[in-house]
Every structure is written in structure tokens, then in C-alpha cells.
């Protein structure tokens, strides 16, 4: 099936590695062009080199109010158009909600929540009919995850924002979707496994809880994200889509 992504242009935040990079790879493989961003220059440059001539890179922090505008300008100046965005940020640190200080909550809110909302708002203003925005959230929007209190607090709120934006931007032909990755084999997942003291045992326990009996690969998420952003998904908006091997039990 042709996803209709040839020559379309997307900005992706938090995309120097993990799920963002996997999505960029899937988009480029389908003929799209991408602007990948993250806070640190070297990983961004490495991602661009890996993705090839269809990619540009921006080193910028999503907490910076100027970052979304910079991403939009880079896409339009480098590739001449903008068709959508994948908005992803690194997960907040571990610990229960009550264990986190005001500063930890405030810092996470500025990046994870407000940075994502601001980016979506800015991108949406630059899109025309057929554009799409996907938020990378977490299965914690459906059920809290043990030891990830800040994520449990902020991600469900972003799911609500995404739904609200889908309602608002729908009449303009712009779609907004939330993607809910489960246990995917990213660097963050491995770090959380290592934090248990026995990463191998943690991975075995996690796999046993998943109906498919394995953790997902980043490329499996990337292909779903590329489809959701593509014209092939033109009647999909305002929904949360788990990419979790069946882990989420809610209907």
C-alpha cells in the first residue's frame, strides 16, 4: 500500500534516538523528508547522517518558547512545505508522584507538557488541510505505571489536550492523534530495567505480562507512527492508539 508520504515534510522532536528516530526512518523510507530535533547537537548530527539527504537537524530544547517556530521555519526553508509533526519528549525521571520536588515537577511540566502543547499549537498554525500531528505519550494515559509518578500526572493531560485539538483543528482538515507506546526496547526502557538491579530478570517479567510475550522494537512503533501521519490514515483523528503488544487491558 502506498502511504502517500512521498515528498511530504514532517518535524519530529526528541528524534535523535529511540521512537522518534525510528519514526523518522520509517517516514524517510516512504519518501518523506524530515526535520529531526533534540537538545544535544552531536546526536542530532548523527541522526541526520543516518537518515540521509532527506533529513535536516535542529539542536533545540522543547522547553524553549522559540523552538517550535525554529522547527517550522527550518522545514519550510529547507524543504518548502510542512505536512505534520511527531511530538515526543524524553520521559521524566523515575519515582513516585509524592517523591518528586516542586522543581522536578516544574521542569517536567515546562518540557513534557507545555513544550508539547506549544509545539503542537505552532505547527498546527502552519498546516493546511491534510496535515497531521501525533503526540508520543504512554500507556500511562490509560493506567498509571509504577514508579513513574510525573509521567502518570502529565501524560493523561496531554491526551486530553490532543483530543481537544483534534476537535478544534478538525474543521480545517488537520488530524491530531495520541500514540501510546508500551514496553518498547529503547534506551529509556533498558535504563529502567537496569534500575531494578537485574535487567535481564526485569525484561523477562515484562515480556511475560505482554500477550505477544515480547517487548516491541522501535521500528514497530515507527511504522505505526508513519501510517498515522500519512494520508492513508486520513479519517483517523482524536484517538489514542496503543502500540504495546496487547499490554493495555482497557477496551
PyMOL commands that set and color helices and strands:
alter all, ss='L'
color gray80, all
select helices_A, chain A and resi 18-29+41-51+67-79+97-99+102-126+139-141+149-170+187-194+199-208+218-229+231-233
alter helices_A, ss='H'
color red, helices_A
select strands_A, chain A and resi 9-12+33-38+55-59+84-87+132-136+175-181+240-243
alter strands_A, ss='S'
color yellow, strands_A
deselect
rebuild
show_as cartoon
